[in-house]
Amino acid sequence: MSRISSSFAALAAQHKTGLVTFITAGDPSPDLTVPLMHALVAGGADVLELGVPFSDPMAEGPVIQRACERALKFNVGLGDVFGYVREFRKTDQDTPVVLMGYANPVERIGPDAFIARAVEAGVDGAIIVDYPPEECEQFAGAMRAAGLDLIFLLAPTSTPERIAQVARFGSGFSYYVSLKGVTGAGNIDTADVARRLTAIREHVKLPVGVGFGIRDAATARAVAQVADAVVIGSRIIEEIENTPPELVVAAVQSFVAGIRDALDGK
């Protein structure tokens, strides 16, 4: 059982909703990435998504695009991201880490090399936004054989056929994009999310995390009534970009702790 699967099993046993948090590697600076990862865990995150900086992050809104731009100014690439995870693993062997990004960096080093380096660094899975499940059978199988999870996005526009493909090739958890748009945009209709998740669960037996548009404790609490996990990214990035560097680690931990308390009903 992967670290991701084990974490979700433990959450289910405790009747808790998971908290999945996203930051972009190298933002606001390379030396703060690992401290921020630890701060997310200290605040109550169950799974970390670590964004791989990319010049054309098509699914991202302006907030995460700016984070990618800041990281790219430091020339942070996939090799650096593996290094951050390796450093994180020196003191945290338990928290799952998922790399989130796009196909170009993976294709540049090759899927086999990506998998090998991910395993060596201590990565647990990946979300490759522009790898559709119908083209991923071989890659998904190689990931699974290496003990890694390949996580797919589902959206309000996903067809039953696409949902079935995700059920076939995905592992770890599935990520439901609650909005028709980019990260950080719009307001979530939780009743619609509930309806969509019911349809998804007819095919997908994995835990389902819901993201895009969760910005505060109230929304997180509402989504937690129907989802196995809530995913927060843009709002954390805003905390990072609006806080002085010397205060950013504490600010992120405090923000995440507030979301964790909301999910736990405190």
Backbone hydrogen bonds, N-H to C=O, Kabsch-Sander energy under -0.5 kcal/mol:
donor,donor_aa,acceptor,acceptor_aa,energy
6,S,2,S,-2.8
7,S,3,R,-2.2
8,F,4,I,-2.3
9,A,5,S,-2.3
10,A,6,S,-2.3
11,L,7,S,-2.2
12,A,8,F,-2.4
13,A,9,A,-2.2
14,Q,10,A,-1.4
15,H,12,A,-1.3
16,K,11,L,-2.7
18,G,228,D,-2.9
20,V,18,G,-0.5
20,V,230,V,-3.0
21,T,19,L,-0.5
21,T,47,V,-2.1
22,F,232,I,-2.3
23,I,49,E,-1.8
25,A,23,I,-0.5
25,A,51,G,-2.4
27,D,24,T,-1.9
32,L,29,S,-1.6
33,T,29,S,-0.5
33,T,30,P,-1.2
36,L,32,L,-2.2
37,M,33,T,-2.1
38,H,34,V,-2.3
39,A,35,P,-2.0
40,L,36,L,-2.3
41,V,37,M,-1.7
42,A,38,H,-2.6
43,G,39,A,-2.0
44,G,40,L,-0.7
44,G,41,V,-1.1
45,A,40,L,-2.5
46,D,19,L,-3.0
47,V,19,L,-1.6
48,L,96,P,-2.7
49,E,21,T,-3.5
50,L,48,L,-0.5
50,L,98,V,-3.0
51,G,23,I,-3.3
51,G,49,E,-0.6
52,V,100,M,-2.7
58,M,56,D,-1.7
60,E,57,P,-1.9
65,Q,61,G,-2.1
66,R,62,P,-2.2
67,A,63,V,-1.6
68,C,64,I,-2.4
69,E,65,Q,-2.3
70,R,66,R,-2.4
71,A,67,A,-2.3
72,L,68,C,-2.7
73,K,69,E,-1.4
74,F,70,R,-0.5
74,F,71,A,-1.3
75,N,72,L,-1.7
76,V,71,A,-1.7
81,V,77,G,-1.9
82,F,78,L,-2.3
83,G,79,G,-1.6
84,Y,80,D,-2.2
85,V,81,V,-2.1
86,R,82,F,-2.4
87,E,83,G,-2.3
88,F,84,Y,-2.6
89,R,85,V,-2.4
90,K,86,R,-0.5
90,K,87,E,-1.1
91,T,88,F,-1.4
92,D,88,F,-1.2
98,V,48,L,-3.4
99,L,125,G,-2.4
100,M,50,L,-2.0
101,G,127,I,-2.7
106,V,102,Y,-0.8
107,E,103,A,-3.1
108,R,104,N,-2.1
109,I,105,P,-1.3
110,G,106,V,-1.9
114,F,110,G,-2.5
115,I,111,P,-2.4
116,A,112,D,-2.4
117,R,113,A,-2.7
118,A,114,F,-2.4
119,V,115,I,-2.4
120,E,116,A,-2.2
121,A,117,R,-2.0
122,G,118,A,-1.4
123,V,118,A,-2.6
124,D,97,V,-2.9
125,G,97,V,-1.1
126,A,149,D,-2.2
127,I,99,L,-2.9
128,I,126,A,-0.5
129,V,101,G,-2.7
129,V,127,I,-0.8
131,Y,128,I,-2.2
135,E,132,P,-1.8
136,C,133,P,-1.8
140,A,136,C,-3.3
141,G,137,E,-2.1
142,A,138,Q,-2.2
143,M,139,F,-2.7
144,R,140,A,-2.6
145,A,141,G,-2.3
146,A,142,A,-1.3
146,A,143,M,-0.6
147,G,144,R,-1.6
148,L,143,M,-2.9
149,D,124,D,-2.2
151,I,126,A,-2.7
151,I,149,D,-0.6
154,L,175,Y,-2.8
158,S,155,A,-1.9
163,I,159,T,-2.5
164,A,160,P,-2.2
165,Q,161,E,-1.9
166,V,162,R,-2.3
167,A,163,I,-2.2
168,R,164,A,-1.6
169,F,165,Q,-2.4
170,G,166,V,-2.6
171,S,150,L,-1.8
173,F,171,S,-1.6
174,S,207,P,-2.7
175,Y,152,F,-2.3
176,Y,174,S,-0.6
176,Y,209,G,-3.5
177,V,154,L,-4.0
177,V,175,Y,-0.6
178,S,176,Y,-0.8
178,S,211,G,-2.3
181,G,179,L,-1.3
183,T,59,A,-1.8
185,A,182,V,-1.4
190,T,188,I,-0.9
193,V,189,D,-2.3
194,A,190,T,-2.4
195,R,191,A,-1.9
196,R,192,D,-2.6
197,L,193,V,-2.7
198,T,194,A,-1.7
199,A,195,R,-1.6
200,I,196,R,-2.5
201,R,197,L,-2.7
202,E,198,T,-0.5
202,E,199,A,-0.8
203,H,200,I,-1.9
204,V,200,I,-3.1
205,K,203,H,-0.6
209,G,174,S,-3.0
209,G,207,P,-0.5
210,V,229,A,-2.4
211,G,176,Y,-2.1
215,R,213,G,-0.8
220,A,216,D,-2.3
221,R,217,A,-2.6
222,A,218,A,-2.1
223,V,219,T,-2.7
224,A,220,A,-2.1
225,Q,221,R,-0.6
225,Q,222,A,-1.1
226,V,223,V,-1.9
227,A,223,V,-1.9
228,D,208,V,-2.2
229,A,208,V,-1.2
230,V,18,G,-2.4
231,V,210,V,-2.7
232,I,20,V,-2.5
236,I,233,G,-0.6
237,I,233,G,-2.2
238,E,234,S,-2.4
239,E,235,R,-1.6
240,I,236,I,-2.0
241,E,237,I,-2.7
242,N,238,E,-1.6
243,T,240,I,-1.0
247,L,244,P,-2.2
248,V,244,P,-0.9
248,V,245,P,-0.6
251,A,247,L,-2.2
252,V,248,V,-2.5
253,Q,249,V,-2.1
254,S,250,A,-2.3
255,F,251,A,-2.3
256,V,252,V,-2.5
257,A,253,Q,-2.2
258,G,254,S,-1.7
259,I,255,F,-1.6
260,R,256,V,-2.7
261,D,257,A,-2.5
262,A,258,G,-1.8
263,L,259,I,-2.4
264,D,260,R,-2.0
265,G,262,A,-1.1
266,K,261,D,-3.1
